[in-house]
Amino acid sequence: MSENSQNEYKSSFGDAVIETLVAFANSKGGQVFVGVDDDGKPVKNFSIKEETVQQWINEIKNKTQPSIIPDAETIEIDGKEIVILSTKEFPVKPVSFKGRYYKRVQNSNHQLNLSEISNLHLHTFNTSWDSYATNDYTLETISLSKVNAFIEKSNAFKEFPLQDDPLTVLYKFELLKEPHITNACHLLFSQNDVFQATIELGRFATPTSIKDGFTLRSDLFSEVDEVMNFVRKHINKEYIITGNLQREERWQYPLNAIREIIVNMIVHRDYMHYGDSSIKIYDDHIEFFNPGSLPESISIEQLMDGNYTSQARNKKIAFVFKEAGIIEKYGSGIKRIKNSFIDYGLEVPGFENFQHGFRVIAFSKTVEKTVEKTVEKTVEKTEIQILNLIKTNPKITTKAIQETTGLTRRGIEWQIQKLKERNIIERVGPDKGGYWEVKTEKL
């Protein structure tokens, strides 16, 4: 057995052992084998006296805060005694050693920065920074007209609309905690500039030559629309003659996907970090950068495959955006972005942890031949998925297909039109009250 995220080998007891136990306590727990070399083999001249282990436990208890009391077990390997010190994940985190905080990352200990310490503490209580009250701002700094605008957005699609006044809504959504407002309330509804939400926007000719720039410091709802306006201003648009009376408009990028990226930036940003978000528009790509990396439990591969459970960094902001209809469904945004770019005939954007945050790079170039087979397989897979949904429920609506597949409405309509043209499905009756008939199952 080699060293990993839950096992560590030490030749003797010392501060390094305590540091590792603290890292385990702040992660998923683990065990330290004391008296072995890096290969897990017993070292020479290592001995244990009668009171040795108890003295170690006392030292660990006294040097950690909150105090860790590890389990201790003495075992024999090749006729030599070694000690296994183990600890479970601590229920109240973070645990410190000599005023420093560590967590386990693969087979090494990582010292936490201030932001990581704060997030670890908040996660312990299943909450987030934006849920906490702030002493820096008051109810007088909040725009009640912006709260009313949120209520109107929320009621636009609710079966049971909100009937309360703005202050009552803030109370019900726990954005107002008398006599203070929460961090989320300030970010969402401030009537003044929101410096914590600064986004630097730029149109670049080259990485060092900027054509146009703008610094945005508005409330989060306004930022979505203002960023979209800046993007539209600086990307290309063409008109396609289709034979219909009205010409078709085609932007350089799928706007619904660009909006999804922007919403993800705003909702998942680390607002405790001193850095700003930025959006850089070039001739052939756009770079979106946000303070705050992916959670350690989610890899880029899992993100791209959709094999993860969504974790909102800012739970209140995410909840309010969902209430306003800006977020459709937790954890489905990346899938919709990928599908939108594929439907548009463009490369899937690149997603990566970058420096102290996360970066998305959207490309405007069409799919190259080297990836045509992948796109064909994706399209074919989507056709099969839609066909199976229709077979299961011939009266299924476009909206229901959209919710299940994560595709855009335009993408679904395009797929259905292709199935109709190939005489695979046929619409019987009107749009409302009619149904789909599957004529052949061969694609």
C-alpha positions in Angstrom: 0.0 0.0 0.0 1.4 3.4 -1.0 0.8 6.9 0.4 -2.5 8.4 -0.8 -5.2 10.8 0.2 -5.9 8.7 3.4 -2.5 7.1 4.2 0.8 8.6 5.2 4.2 7.0 6.2 6.4 8.6 8.8 9.7 7.2 10.2 9.2 8.9 13.6 6.7 11.0 15.5 6.9 14.8 15.3 5.1 17.9 14.1 4.8 16.5 10.6 2.6 13.7 11.9 0.3 16.2 13.7 0.1 18.3 10.5 -1.0 15.3 8.5 -3.6 14.3 11.1 -5.0 17.9 10.9 -5.1 17.6 7.1 -7.0 14.3 7.4 -9.4 15.8 9.9 -10.2 18.7 7.5 -10.7 16.2 4.6 -12.1 12.7 4.6 -10.0 11.3 7.5 -7.0 9.0 7.3 -4.2 7.2 9.1 -0.5 7.9 9.7 1.8 4.9 10.0 4.6 5.9 12.4 7.9 3.9 12.3 8.0 3.1 8.6 10.0 4.4 5.6 8.5 5.9 2.4 7.9 2.4 1.1 6.0 1.3 4.2 8.8 -0.9 5.6 9.7 -0.7 9.3 12.7 1.5 10.0 15.7 0.5 12.2 16.1 1.9 15.8 12.4 2.7 16.1 11.1 1.8 19.5 8.0 2.3 21.6 8.0 2.7 25.3 5.1 2.0 27.6 4.0 5.7 27.8 5.1 6.7 24.3 1.7 6.5 22.5 -0.2 8.2 25.3 2.4 11.1 25.3 1.9 11.4 21.5 -1.9 11.6 21.9 -1.6 14.2 24.6 0.7 16.3 22.4 -1.7 16.0 19.4 -4.6 17.1 21.7 -2.7 20.1 23.0 -1.4 21.3 19.7 -4.6 21.2 17.7 -7.7 23.4 17.8 -10.4 22.1 18.1 -8.5 19.3 19.8 -8.0 16.0 17.8 -7.8 12.8 19.9 -6.7 10.2 17.4 -7.2 6.4 17.7 -3.9 4.6 18.2 -3.1 1.0 17.3 0.2 -0.8 17.7 0.9 -3.6 15.1 3.9 -5.7 14.1 5.4 -5.8 10.6 8.3 -8.1 10.0 8.7 -8.6 13.7 8.9 -4.8 14.4 6.3 -2.7 16.2 4.8 0.4 14.5 2.0 2.7 15.5 -1.0 3.6 13.4 -2.6 7.0 14.4 -6.0 7.5 12.7 -8.6 10.2 12.7 -12.0 10.6 11.1 -13.2 13.7 9.2 -13.8 16.2 12.0 -17.5 17.4 12.3 -16.6 21.1 12.9 -14.0 22.4 10.5 -11.4 23.7 10.0 -9.0 22.2 12.6 -5.7 24.0 13.0 -2.1 23.1 14.1 0.0 25.9 15.5 -2.4 28.5 14.0 -2.2 27.0 10.5 -4.8 25.0 8.6 -4.2 22.1 6.2 -6.2 19.7 4.0 -5.3 16.5 2.3 -4.8 16.7 -1.5 -3.9 13.3 -3.0 -0.7 12.2 -1.1 0.4 15.6 0.3 -0.8 18.3 2.8 -2.0 21.6 1.4 -2.0 24.8 3.6 -5.3 26.6 3.3 -5.5 30.3 2.4 -8.0 32.6 4.1 -10.7 32.0 1.5 -10.4 28.2 1.8 -10.5 28.4 5.6 -13.7 30.5 5.4 -15.4 28.2 2.8 -14.5 25.1 4.8 -16.1 26.6 7.9 -19.2 27.6 6.0 -19.6 24.1 4.4 -19.5 22.6 7.9 -22.8 24.3 8.6 -24.2 23.7 5.2 -24.3 27.4 4.4 -22.4 29.9 2.3 -20.8 33.3 2.7 -23.7 35.1 0.9 -26.2 33.9 3.5 -24.4 35.8 6.3 -25.4 39.2 7.5 -23.1 42.1 6.7 -22.3 45.1 8.9 -21.0 47.1 5.9 -24.3 47.9 4.3 -27.9 48.6 5.5 -31.4 48.3 4.3 -31.1 52.0 3.2 -28.6 50.9 0.6 -31.0 48.5 -1.1 -33.2 49.5 -4.0 -36.8 48.3 -3.3 -37.6 49.0 -7.0 -35.0 46.3 -7.9 -36.7 43.9 -5.4 -40.0 44.7 -7.1 -38.4 43.9 -10.5 -37.3 40.5 -9.1 -40.8 39.8 -7.8 -42.2 40.5 -11.3 -39.7 38.2 -12.9 -40.5 35.5 -10.4 -44.2 35.8 -10.9 -44.0 35.6 -14.7 -43.9 31.8 -14.6 -45.2 30.9 -11.1 -48.5 29.1 -10.7 -48.8 30.8 -7.3 -47.3 34.3 -7.6 -45.7 36.2 -4.8 -48.2 38.7 -3.3 -46.0 40.2 -0.6 -44.4 43.6 -0.5 -40.6 43.9 -1.1 -39.6 43.9 2.5 -41.7 40.8 3.3 -40.1 39.0 0.3 -36.6 39.8 1.6 -37.6 38.4 5.0 -39.1 35.2 3.5 -36.1 34.6 1.3 -33.8 35.2 4.3 -32.1 38.1 2.6 -33.0 40.4 5.4 -32.0 39.5 9.0 -33.1 42.3 11.2 -31.4 44.7 11.6 -28.9 43.6 8.9 -29.0 42.6 5.3 -27.1 39.6 4.0 -24.2 39.7 1.6 -26.5 38.2 -1.1 -29.0 41.0 -0.6 -26.3 43.6 -1.1 -25.0 41.9 -4.3 -28.5 41.4 -5.8 -30.3 44.7 -5.0 -27.8 47.4 -4.1 -28.7 50.9 -5.4 -25.0 51.8 -5.5 -21.9 50.4 -7.2 -21.1 46.9 -6.0 -17.3 46.8 -6.0 -17.2 43.1 -4.9 -18.9 42.3 -8.2 -16.5 44.2 -10.5 -16.3 42.7 -14.0 -13.6 44.0 -16.4 -14.9 43.9 -20.0 -12.6 44.3 -23.0 -12.5 44.0 -26.8 -9.0 43.1 -27.8 -7.2 43.2 -31.2 -4.3 41.4 -29.6 -3.5 40.3 -26.0 -1.8 43.7 -25.5 -4.0 45.9 -27.7 -7.4 46.8 -26.5 -10.0 48.5 -28.7 -12.8 49.1 -26.2 -13.1 48.5 -22.4 -15.6 48.9 -19.7 -15.6 48.3 -15.9 -18.9 47.0 -14.6 -19.9 47.3 -10.9 -23.7 46.9 -10.8 -26.0 44.5 -9.0 -25.9 40.9 -10.2 -29.2 41.0 -12.1 -28.2 44.0 -14.1 -24.7 42.5 -14.8 -26.2 39.6 -16.7 -27.9 42.0 -19.2 -25.1 44.6 -19.3 -22.4 41.9 -20.1 -24.7 40.5 -22.8 -25.0 44.0 -24.3 -21.2 44.4 -24.4 -20.8 41.0 -26.0 -23.4 41.7 -28.7 -21.7 45.0 -29.4 -18.4 43.4 -30.2 -19.2 40.1 -31.9 -20.2 39.6 -35.5 -23.7 39.1 -36.9 -24.8 38.0 -40.3 -28.1 37.6 -42.1 -28.9 34.4 -43.9 -31.4 34.4 -46.8 -33.5 31.2 -46.3 -36.3 31.6 -48.8 -38.7 32.8 -46.1 -40.1 36.3 -46.1 -38.0 37.1 -43.0 -34.2 36.7 -43.2 -32.5 34.6 -40.5 -30.1 36.3 -38.0 -26.9 34.4 -37.0 -24.5 35.7 -34.4 -20.9 34.7 -34.3 -21.7 32.6 -31.1 -24.9 31.0 -29.8 -26.2 33.8 -27.6 -28.1 31.4 -25.3 -24.9 29.6 -24.5 -22.9 32.8 -24.0 -25.6 34.0 -21.6 -25.4 30.6 -19.7 -21.6 31.1 -19.3 -22.2 34.6 -17.9 -24.9 33.5 -15.5 -22.6 30.7 -14.2 -19.8 33.3 -13.7 -22.0 35.5 -11.7 -23.6 32.8 -9.6 -20.5 30.8 -8.8 -17.9 33.5 -8.4 -15.9 33.7 -5.2 -16.9 37.1 -3.9 -14.6 36.9 -1.0 -11.6 36.9 -3.3 -9.9 40.3 -4.0 -9.6 39.6 -7.7 -12.1 40.7 -10.4 -13.9 38.8 -13.1 -13.0 39.5 -16.7 -14.3 39.0 -20.2 -11.9 39.4 -23.1 -13.3 39.4 -26.6 -11.0 38.7 -29.5 -11.6 38.2 -33.2 -12.0 34.5 -33.0 -12.6 33.7 -29.3 -13.9 35.0 -26.0 -12.2 34.4 -22.6 -14.3 34.3 -19.5 -12.4 34.4 -16.2 -13.8 34.2 -12.6 -12.2 34.1 -9.2 -12.9 30.7 -7.6 -11.8 27.3 -8.9 -13.9 24.2 -9.2 -14.6 22.4 -6.0 -11.9 19.8 -5.4 -14.5 17.0 -5.5 -15.3 17.9 -9.2 -12.7 17.3 -11.9 -12.7 18.9 -15.4 -13.5 15.5 -16.8 -16.5 15.0 -14.5 -17.7 18.5 -15.4 -17.6 17.8 -19.1 -19.2 14.4 -18.8 -21.9 15.7 -16.5 -20.9 13.1 -13.9 -21.1 15.3 -10.8 -23.5 16.7 -8.2 -23.9 20.5 -8.5 -22.5 22.5 -5.6 -23.5 26.2 -5.4 -20.7 28.3 -4.0 -23.3 31.1 -3.3 -26.5 29.3 -2.2 -28.7 32.3 -1.7 -27.7 33.9 -5.0 -28.3 30.7 -6.9 -31.7 30.2 -5.2 -32.8 33.8 -6.1 -31.6 33.4 -9.7 -33.6 30.2 -9.9 -36.7 31.9 -8.5 -36.3 34.6 -11.1 -36.1 32.0 -13.9 -32.5 32.9 -14.8 -31.3 29.4 -13.8 -33.5 26.6 -15.2 -32.1 23.6 -13.4 -29.1 23.1 -11.1 -26.1 21.3 -12.6 -27.4 21.3 -16.2 -25.7 24.5 -17.5 -22.5 22.9 -18.9 -24.5 20.4 -20.8 -26.6 23.1 -22.4 -23.6 25.1 -23.3 -21.9 22.1 -25.0 -25.0 21.2 -26.9 -25.6 24.8 -28.0 -22.2 25.0 -29.5 -22.5 21.6 -31.2 -25.9 22.6 -32.6 -24.3 25.8 -33.9 -21.5 23.9 -35.7 -18.8 25.3 -33.4 -16.2 23.7 -31.2 -17.1 22.9 -27.6 -15.7 25.6 -25.3 -12.7 24.9 -23.2 -13.1 24.7 -19.4 -10.1 24.9 -17.0 -9.0 25.8 -13.5 -6.7 28.8 -14.1 -4.5 30.6 -11.5 -6.9 31.6 -8.6 -10.1 30.9 -10.6 -11.9 29.3 -13.5 -11.7 30.1 -17.2 -13.9 29.3 -20.1 -12.7 29.9 -23.7 -15.4 30.0 -26.4 -14.2 29.6 -30.0 -16.0 31.0 -33.0 -14.4 28.7 -35.6 -16.4 25.9 -37.1 -15.8 22.3 -36.2 -12.7 20.9 -38.0 -12.7 17.6 -39.9 -10.7 16.0 -37.0 -13.8 16.2 -34.8 -16.5 15.7 -37.4 -17.0 12.0 -36.3 -17.4 13.0 -32.7 -20.1 15.6 -33.7 -21.8 13.1 -35.9 -22.0 10.6 -33.0 -23.3 13.3 -30.7 -26.0 14.3 -33.2 -26.9 10.6 -33.8 -27.1 10.0 -30.0 -29.3 13.1 -29.6 -31.6 11.8 -32.4 -32.0 8.4 -30.7 -32.7 10.2 -27.4 -35.4 12.3 -28.9 -36.9 9.4 -30.8 -37.0 7.3 -27.6 -38.8 10.1 -25.8 -41.4 10.3 -28.5 -41.9 6.6 -28.5 -42.4 6.6 -24.8 -44.8 9.6 -24.9 -46.2 10.5 -28.3 -47.8 13.6 -26.9 -44.5 14.9 -25.4 -43.9 18.7 -25.8 -40.8 20.4 -27.0 -40.4 21.9 -23.5 -40.4 18.5 -21.9 -37.8 17.2 -24.4 -35.7 20.3 -23.6 -35.9 19.6 -19.9 -34.9 16.0 -20.3 -32.1 16.4 -22.9 -30.6 19.8 -21.9 -30.8 20.9 -25.6 -31.8 24.3 -26.6 -35.3 24.8 -28.1 -33.8 25.7 -31.4 -31.6 22.6 -31.3 -34.6 20.3 -30.6 -36.6 21.9 -33.4 -33.7 21.3 -35.8 -33.4 17.7 -34.7 -37.2 17.1 -35.1 -37.2 18.7 -38.5 -34.4 16.3 -39.7 -36.4 13.3 -38.4 -39.5 14.5 -40.2 -37.5 15.1 -43.5 -36.2 11.5 -43.3 -39.8 10.3 -42.8 -38.9 8.8 -39.4 -41.6 10.7 -37.5 -44.8 12.5 -38.5 -46.9 15.0 -36.7 -50.6 14.0 -36.4 -53.0 16.8 -35.5 -52.3 20.3 -34.4 -49.4 21.5 -32.2 -51.7 21.5 -29.2 -53.7 18.3 -28.8 -51.9 16.4 -31.5 -49.3 13.7 -31.2 -46.2 12.2 -32.8 -46.2 9.0 -34.9 -43.0 7.0 -35.3 -43.0 5.6 -38.9 -39.7 3.8 -38.7 -37.1 3.2 -36.0 -34.2 3.0 -38.4 -32.0 6.1 -38.3 
